[in-house]
Amino acid sequence: MPPEFSFRLNGTIVPMLFIQKERVDGILTGRMRLKAVWIDGIGRFVIDDDEHPWELTFPQHVLEYRNETIWDNTSPVVRQQDKQEGWRRVTPEELVNILENAGVISCRL
């Protein structure tokens, strides 16, 4: 059974991710991409990968995940010492790779 994950965008809990197969010029590349997130009260929100901001003042999205299965099995001492409370900052591409490696999603064509 794959582990359970939680997600946050700019500190707001994200209950749903939209991950799609990547297409370039209409051809599947074999990669998956995080296209959007669902935020309660806002709805579907497209996020940028922030790799090439068009200006220096462009606000970057802070995307985080927590492996709830690991966090639940972590000792209370370690939990108290973790200032991020198990949350890890990632890029959208890193998050897709983490979810694939954990067996939550499959990126095969």
PyMOL commands that set and color helices and strands:
alter all, ss='L'
color gray80, all
select helices_A, chain A and resi 68-72+76-81+92-101
alter helices_A, ss='H'
color red, helices_A
select strands_A, chain A and resi 5-9+12-14+16-24+27-39+43-46+63-67+88-90
alter strands_A, ss='S'
color yellow, strands_A
deselect
rebuild
show_as cartoon
